[in-house]
Amino acid sequence: LENEPATGYDALIHAREPQSMATLMYFMYYLLENYGTNPEATYLVNNRQIYCVPVYNPDGYEYNRSTNPNGGGGWRKNRRNTGGGNRGVDLNRNFSVDWANCAGATSSCGSSTKSSDIYYGTSAFSEIETQNIRDFVTTRHFVNAIDQHCTGPYFSLPYGRPSLHPVLSHIDSSFYTRIPALMGTYSGNRAGNSPESVAYEVAGSIKDWLVLGDIGTGTKGKIYGMTGEAGGGSFWAPVSQMIQLCKELCFQNLQLAIAAGDYYDINDVNDIAVSTNTGKFSFQIRRIGQSANPVTVSLIPIENIQSTGASKTTTIG
């Protein structure tokens, strides 16, 4: 493994949401096709570990493809035989954090009924798909990750059941405020925890496990996880909208990868109009990425201005 910040992307955890897969495939092609020519794509490939799982739920998706080859299949879960003529577990209810803890929760939190679309399984990580993701994540150094869905448009942030967890720390809250706002620049996605974004609670989701689950197992620490939505207004986005949705979410994915490492925001704090030959330009630099490397600040004249003095280097906390 290279000593670089790692960002994770997965899609199609729910079999009837194929735009999530298309979005991630588009992002992968974007990086590959622009490497060596586009400075941003080249920088990210050279300075991040980027892991993509475009099809999280292959048997569920294949079932939809085989029964509805022109799109529109409504199967959500995987296809494991769970007995009694039932099939499937909702993979996004099968992670260990708050698994099956739906007492007093709003609808769609999870269900013990095997025929339900939100059946959470017999135990946390009962499914081979969630086991594989757990085992993969705990052998990598992930900093942040997104679990892509549709229909949106929103980012669903921790926690699925906010009442069961303490309020996010200042640092965590800063990340979950600033980064989703940048990610949603072109999609217009809003952001909030599960009740705020999707208007229901979720137990046993991957996003909460990324943040809280199995810390200290293998190489896993706290990972800034979230769920993204591809928009489009339906599980099967119209063909006419697919490319535009892919473009919007490609920018989102680039922003998340940038935020895994060095990423700073600079703001002027005074009027920069020049009326004298001497003076100061005041500005603030805020660290919004997940590294704390020293930052070198230089004034680069454009024209008719001469800078004096050496560059300044500081560490942004």
ChimeraX attribute file (.defattr): number of C-alpha atoms within 10 A of each C-alpha:
attribute: neighborCount
match mode: 1-to-1
recipient: residues
	/A:1	7
	/A:2	9
	/A:3	9
	/A:4	16
	/A:5	22
	/A:6	21
	/A:7	27
	/A:8	23
	/A:9	21
	/A:10	21
	/A:11	28
	/A:12	26
	/A:13	30
	/A:14	26
	/A:15	31
	/A:16	26
	/A:17	27
	/A:18	26
	/A:19	30
	/A:20	32
	/A:21	24
	/A:22	20
	/A:23	25
	/A:24	24
	/A:25	18
	/A:26	17
	/A:27	22
	/A:28	17
	/A:29	11
	/A:30	16
	/A:31	18
	/A:32	13
	/A:33	12
	/A:34	13
	/A:35	17
	/A:36	13
	/A:37	9
	/A:38	12
	/A:39	10
	/A:40	15
	/A:41	18
	/A:42	15
	/A:43	13
	/A:44	17
	/A:45	15
	/A:46	12
	/A:47	19
	/A:48	18
	/A:49	21
	/A:50	18
	/A:51	16
	/A:52	17
	/A:53	17
	/A:54	21
	/A:55	21
	/A:56	23
	/A:57	23
	/A:58	17
	/A:59	16
	/A:60	25
	/A:61	25
	/A:62	16
	/A:63	19
	/A:64	21
	/A:65	17
	/A:66	11
	/A:67	13
	/A:68	12
	/A:69	11
	/A:70	9
	/A:71	16
	/A:72	17
	/A:73	21
	/A:74	18
	/A:75	20
	/A:76	23
	/A:77	25
	/A:78	26
	/A:79	20
	/A:80	14
	/A:81	12
	/A:82	14
	/A:83	10
	/A:84	8
	/A:85	8
	/A:86	14
	/A:87	17
	/A:88	25
	/A:89	28
	/A:90	26
	/A:91	29
	/A:92	22
	/A:93	27
	/A:94	30
	/A:95	28
	/A:96	21
	/A:97	22
	/A:98	21
	/A:99	22
	/A:100	23
	/A:101	16
	/A:102	19
	/A:103	8
	/A:104	8
	/A:105	15
	/A:106	14
	/A:107	13
	/A:108	17
	/A:109	25
	/A:110	28
	/A:111	21
	/A:112	13
	/A:113	12
	/A:114	21
	/A:115	16
	/A:116	17
	/A:117	18
	/A:118	24
	/A:119	24
	/A:120	31
	/A:121	24
	/A:122	14
	/A:123	12
	/A:124	19
	/A:125	21
	/A:126	16
	/A:127	20
	/A:128	12
	/A:129	17
	/A:130	22
	/A:131	15
	/A:132	12
	/A:133	15
	/A:134	20
	/A:135	14
	/A:136	12
	/A:137	20
	/A:138	17
	/A:139	13
	/A:140	19
	/A:141	22
	/A:142	25
	/A:143	27
	/A:144	23
	/A:145	27
	/A:146	25
	/A:147	24
	/A:148	27
	/A:149	28
	/A:150	26
	/A:151	19
	/A:152	19
	/A:153	21
	/A:154	24
	/A:155	29
	/A:156	27
	/A:157	24
	/A:158	27
	/A:159	27
	/A:160	26
	/A:161	23
	/A:162	15
	/A:163	10
	/A:164	10
	/A:165	11
	/A:166	8
	/A:167	11
	/A:168	13
	/A:169	9
	/A:170	9
	/A:171	10
	/A:172	11
	/A:173	11
	/A:174	13
	/A:175	18
	/A:176	22
	/A:177	15
	/A:178	13
	/A:179	17
	/A:180	23
	/A:181	18
	/A:182	16
	/A:183	24
	/A:184	22
	/A:185	15
	/A:186	15
	/A:187	21
	/A:188	14
	/A:189	24
	/A:190	18
	/A:191	22
	/A:192	19
	/A:193	22
	/A:194	22
	/A:195	18
	/A:196	16
	/A:197	18
	/A:198	17
	/A:199	13
	/A:200	16
	/A:201	23
	/A:202	30
	/A:203	28
	/A:204	27
	/A:205	28
	/A:206	29
	/A:207	25
	/A:208	25
	/A:209	25
	/A:210	27
	/A:211	22
	/A:212	19
	/A:213	20
	/A:214	17
	/A:215	15
	/A:216	10
	/A:217	13
	/A:218	14
	/A:219	13
	/A:220	23
	/A:221	20
	/A:222	17
	/A:223	23
	/A:224	24
	/A:225	27
	/A:226	26
	/A:227	25
	/A:228	28
	/A:229	23
	/A:230	30
	/A:231	24
	/A:232	18
	/A:233	12
	/A:234	15
	/A:235	23
	/A:236	19
	/A:237	21
	/A:238	13
	/A:239	9
	/A:240	8
	/A:241	12
	/A:242	17
	/A:243	15
	/A:244	14
	/A:245	21
	/A:246	22
	/A:247	17
	/A:248	20
	/A:249	28
	/A:250	23
	/A:251	17
	/A:252	23
	/A:253	24
	/A:254	17
	/A:255	20
	/A:256	23
	/A:257	25
	/A:258	22
	/A:259	25
	/A:260	24
	/A:261	23
	/A:262	17
	/A:263	17
	/A:264	16
	/A:265	10
	/A:266	10
	/A:267	10
	/A:268	11
	/A:269	10
	/A:270	10
	/A:271	8
	/A:272	12
	/A:273	7
	/A:274	10
	/A:275	7
	/A:276	6
	/A:277	7
	/A:278	6
	/A:279	9
	/A:280	8
	/A:281	12
	/A:282	11
	/A:283	11
	/A:284	9
	/A:285	13
	/A:286	12
	/A:287	20
	/A:288	24
	/A:289	21
	/A:290	18
	/A:291	17
	/A:292	14
	/A:293	14
	/A:294	12
	/A:295	15
	/A:296	10
	/A:297	12
	/A:298	12
	/A:299	13
	/A:300	9
	/A:301	9
	/A:302	7
	/A:303	6
	/A:304	5
	/A:305	9
	/A:306	10
	/A:307	9
	/A:308	7
	/A:309	7
	/A:310	9
	/A:311	9
	/A:312	10
	/A:313	11
	/A:314	10
	/A:315	10
	/A:316	14
	/A:317	10
